[in-house]
Amino acid sequence: MQTTENLIEAVLEDSGLTLHQLAVICAVEPEWVTRHIDEGLLHPLPQQHSEWRFSSAHLVRVRRIVSIERNFEALPELAALVADMQEEIDDLRRRLRRAGLE
């Protein structure tokens, strides 16, 4: 049986979040998201509709960036770089677990 988190992730991966939904969940203005996309710090899913869509991975990334910007008064570019490093660490940990080394 899937956990609630897995179910939510499956739904997100199937249809994705809209710009407005992502902004509401992350407690930012839609303009904040748009500005970060324009600056190349966020990359929405390839457009299949007339609007951007965002996955669960985007949700985690935006939450990280928002947290870093707010807690450390970091520039958006620096916050995105830290988020990149956190994503890489998470990926390396997953690889270690799959290899049975962690």
NORKAQUI-V245766 format. One line per field, one symbol per residue. ss: DSSP state (a for helix, b for strand, c for the rest). phi: phi as a letter, one per 30 degrees, with the letter a starting at -180 (. if undefined). psi: psi as a letter, one per 30 degrees, with the letter a starting at -180 (. if undefined). A space follows every 10 residues. Layout:
ss = ???
phi = ???
psi = ???
//
This chain:
ss = cccaaaaaaa aaaaacbcaa aaaaaaccca aaaaaaaacc cccccccccc cccbcaaaaa aaaaaaaaaa aacccaaaaa aaaaaaaaaa aaaaaaaacc cc
phi = .ddedddddd ddddcicded dddddchbde dddedddedi cbbddedcbd bdbbcddded dddddedddd dchddedddd dddeddddde dddddddddi cc
psi = kkleeeeeee eefeflklee eeeeeghlke eeeeeeeefg fkjllkkfaf lllkleeeee eeeeeeeeee eghkkeeeee eeeeeeeeee eeeeeeeefg f.
//
